[in-house]
Each structure stands twice: as structure tokens, then as C-alpha cells.
Amino acid sequence: MSSPIRTLNTLKGQESISKSFTILTPPQTDIFASPTHGYHFSAPILYTTLPLLSFTSSKATISVPFTFGLPNSPTAPNPTLKFDQGGIVFVLPEAGIEVEDMKKMKKEAHPRWIKAGIEVWEGKAWGSIVVREKWSDWSLFELSPPSPLGEYRLTLEMERMGDALMIYVLSEGKERRLVRKVPWVFLEEERRGVTEVLVGVYGARPDPFDEAKGKNLEIGVEGFEVWDGEGKKVV
């Protein structure tokens, strides 16, 4: 039986998960932990929960609008902004931390997490992976050019391999390319009381320079799936 889909930080009117859906993402939202910018867990997330050691894999195709730099186009009414992003997120709340606590912008309530997706940086869209063990450890990789519709699309898969969480990019031919290994996720000494994991999809529009003027970012999601160790589809 499939697990229920839950929501965190979502806007009123957010559609439920289907084969293809959109995450409505307001400005001033992020998942981030920084010694200079503090702790943020305000991004809208649609997720499911399962026992950490039951997790096998999750997958989704993410699309992020890219509306500046397009040839022969007028100024976009909602232009792409630096740090606009969307992807898959894997959250490890420690014992005693409730989901609602994570929004409090405090170190004690901020979980460890891994997010993988597409992020805009310096006028370009990139594949982006951020791992938060203490602070946010950010890495980028090149993407293919955007579609004629002005969006970037990327299919990502997270998979358990022993004690590690492996992150892959899937091509249209279903070939996988490893882009990150997070080696500590399932280690007994690193779990710190974690029993359940939140696996979901998210959108974020940090908008640090207040350029969005209240306009939402719309992150596209297709084929979101989560599988457990018994070969059952959780989502």
C-alpha cells in the first residue's frame, strides 16, 4: 500500500501529487544552513516518510523555468532569479524533532538533509547537490541546454548502496551517471537516533535581493517514486 503524501510549507491551492504536477514556490523560501545566513527550512515540500533502513531509492524528473537569456524574447514577466531551484530532498530528523519544529530557524531543530536538483547560479542553470551534515556543502555540475520552451529538465535518482546514499542523473536512454556519493547516511554511528526519513520533492526561491516582487516560482515534477527494501513502491 502506498504511503500518504504530506506537505510542509506549501501554499494554499497546492495541487496534490499525480503523475505530473507543479510545486508553487513563493519568494524568500529555502533549505539551507550557513554560518553567515543561519538555518532555513521554509521551502515547500511534498513528501512521504518511511523507516530510514527501509529506504531503497527515490526518483523524479524536475523542471525549472529559465526565462532570461532566451533569444528574440521580450523581458519575461517573472524572470528567472539567482538561486531559483527545485529537486528531490532526503531529510533525516533526529529523535525528538517534529516536522513543524524544522521551520523555526534554530540549530537545535534543523535536521540533516540532502537535496539534489536544478539551481540557477550566475545566469546559468546547473545540476546542484547540497549536503547538510553541519553546514551546507554545495556542488554543481553541467546540464544540457534548455528546451525551446525555456525550461531545464533533469531526472535524478537517489539510491542506497550499503551505508552510502548515491545520487545519479538518468539520461533519456535510462543510462545512469553518478554525480555524488554521501558515505555516512546509513552508518549506525552516524544515525544519531534517526529512525524515519522524509523523502520528497521541493521548490525554493531564496530571492536574497527581493527581485521576485511576490511572484511564485513554478517547479515541475514528473514520475516521483519512492521504493522500500521489500521492493514495494511507497509513492
C-alpha positions in Angstrom: 0.0 0.0 0.0 1.3 3.5 -0.9 2.1 5.8 2.0 0.2 9.1 2.2 1.8 12.2 0.8 2.2 15.0 3.3 3.0 18.7 2.8 5.2 21.2 4.5 5.4 25.0 3.8 3.1 24.6 0.9 0.8 27.4 -0.4 -3.0 27.2 -0.3 -4.2 25.7 -3.5 -1.1 23.5 -4.0 -2.3 20.5 -6.1 -1.7 17.0 -4.8 0.8 14.6 -6.2 -0.1 13.0 -9.5 1.9 11.6 -12.4 2.8 15.2 -13.3 2.3 18.3 -11.0 3.7 21.7 -10.1 5.1 22.9 -6.8 4.1 26.5 -6.2 7.1 28.2 -4.7 6.9 31.7 -3.1 9.9 34.0 -2.6 12.0 34.0 0.5 12.0 30.2 0.7 15.0 27.9 1.1 16.5 24.8 2.6 19.9 25.9 3.8 22.3 26.1 6.7 25.0 28.7 6.8 27.3 30.2 9.4 26.5 33.6 7.9 22.9 33.2 6.8 21.5 30.9 9.5 19.2 27.9 9.4 16.4 27.8 6.8 13.8 25.2 6.2 11.0 27.2 4.6 10.8 25.7 1.1 7.5 23.9 0.1 7.9 20.1 0.2 5.6 17.3 -0.8 6.9 14.1 0.9 6.4 10.7 2.4 8.0 9.1 5.4 9.4 5.6 5.9 11.9 3.9 8.2 15.4 5.0 7.3 16.7 1.5 6.9 13.8 0.5 4.7 14.7 3.1 2.1 16.0 1.8 -1.3 15.5 4.5 -3.9 13.7 7.6 -5.0 13.4 9.2 -8.4 11.8 12.2 -10.1 12.1 14.4 -13.2 12.4 18.0 -12.3 11.8 21.1 -14.5 12.8 24.6 -13.6 11.8 27.7 -15.7 14.6 29.5 -17.4 13.3 32.8 -18.8 16.3 35.1 -19.2 18.9 34.8 -21.9 16.3 33.4 -24.4 16.8 34.8 -28.0 14.2 37.1 -29.5 12.1 37.2 -26.4 10.8 40.3 -24.5 11.5 40.8 -20.9 9.9 37.9 -19.0 7.1 38.9 -16.6 8.5 36.5 -14.0 12.3 36.2 -14.8 14.5 33.5 -13.6 16.4 34.6 -10.4 19.7 33.6 -8.9 19.2 30.6 -6.6 15.8 29.5 -8.0 15.8 25.7 -7.6 13.8 22.5 -7.4 14.6 18.8 -6.8 14.5 15.8 -4.6 15.1 16.1 -0.9 16.1 13.5 1.7 15.6 14.6 5.3 17.0 13.0 8.5 15.2 14.4 11.5 16.8 13.3 14.8 14.8 11.9 17.7 12.6 14.4 19.3 12.4 16.8 16.4 9.0 17.1 14.9 8.4 18.2 11.3 6.9 21.5 12.3 10.0 22.2 14.5 12.2 22.4 11.4 10.7 25.7 10.4 11.9 27.5 13.5 15.3 28.6 12.0 17.2 27.3 15.0 20.2 25.0 15.1 18.6 22.6 17.5 15.6 21.9 15.3 17.4 21.9 11.9 17.8 18.3 10.5 20.5 16.9 8.4 19.4 16.6 4.8 20.5 16.1 1.1 18.9 17.9 -1.8 19.6 17.3 -5.5 18.1 19.1 -8.4 18.5 22.1 -10.7 19.6 25.5 -9.4 20.3 28.9 -11.1 23.7 30.5 -10.4 25.3 33.4 -12.2 23.0 33.5 -15.1 23.1 29.7 -15.8 21.2 26.6 -14.7 23.2 23.9 -13.1 22.7 20.4 -11.6 23.0 21.1 -7.9 23.6 18.9 -4.9 23.7 20.2 -1.3 24.5 18.0 1.7 23.9 19.4 5.2 25.7 17.5 7.9 26.9 20.6 9.7 26.8 23.4 7.1 25.5 23.2 3.5 28.1 21.6 1.3 27.2 22.7 -2.2 28.4 21.2 -5.5 27.4 21.9 -9.2 27.6 20.0 -12.5 26.9 21.0 -16.1 23.4 20.5 -17.6 22.3 20.1 -21.2 20.9 23.2 -23.0 17.4 24.2 -22.1 14.4 23.1 -24.1 12.8 25.5 -26.6 10.1 26.2 -24.0 12.6 27.8 -21.8 13.0 25.2 -19.0 15.7 22.9 -17.8 14.7 19.3 -17.1 16.7 16.7 -15.1 15.9 13.2 -14.0 17.5 12.3 -10.7 17.7 9.1 -8.6 18.8 8.6 -5.0 19.7 5.1 -4.1 21.0 3.3 -1.0 24.2 1.4 -1.6 25.4 -0.2 1.7 25.9 2.7 4.1 26.0 5.4 1.4 23.4 7.4 -0.5 24.3 7.5 -4.1 22.9 10.3 -6.4 22.6 9.6 -10.2 21.4 11.6 -13.2 19.4 9.5 -15.7 19.6 10.1 -19.4 16.7 9.6 -21.8 18.2 6.2 -22.6 17.9 5.3 -18.9 21.7 5.3 -18.5 22.8 6.4 -15.1 25.7 8.8 -14.3 26.9 9.0 -10.7 27.2 12.7 -9.6 27.6 12.4 -5.8 28.2 9.8 -3.1 27.2 10.7 0.5 29.0 8.0 2.5 27.7 8.4 6.0 23.9 8.4 5.7 23.1 4.8 6.9 26.1 4.2 9.2 25.0 3.1 12.6 27.2 5.6 14.4 26.0 8.5 12.3 22.3 7.9 12.6 22.0 9.9 15.9 18.6 8.5 16.8 17.2 8.9 13.3 14.6 6.2 12.7 12.5 7.7 9.9 13.4 9.6 6.7 11.4 12.2 4.8 11.7 11.7 1.1 10.1 14.3 -1.1 10.3 16.9 -3.9 10.7 20.6 -3.3 11.0 24.0 -4.8 12.8 27.0 -3.4 13.1 30.7 -4.4 15.6 32.3 -1.8 15.3 35.7 -3.6 18.0 37.3 -1.4 17.8 40.6 -3.3 14.0 40.9 -3.3 13.7 40.7 -7.0 10.7 38.4 -7.3 8.2 41.1 -6.2 6.0 38.5 -4.7 5.8 36.2 -7.8 5.9 32.5 -7.3 8.3 30.1 -9.0 6.6 27.0 -10.5 8.7 23.8 -10.3 7.5 20.9 -12.5 7.7 17.4 -11.2 7.1 14.1 -13.1 7.3 10.5 -12.1 8.1 10.9 -8.4 8.6 7.5 -6.9 9.9 6.1 -3.6 10.8 2.4 -3.1 11.5 0.4 0.0 13.7 -2.6 0.8 11.0 -5.1 0.1 10.6 -3.9 -3.4 7.3 -2.1 -2.7 6.5 1.3 -4.2 5.9 3.7 -1.3 4.9 6.6 -3.7 
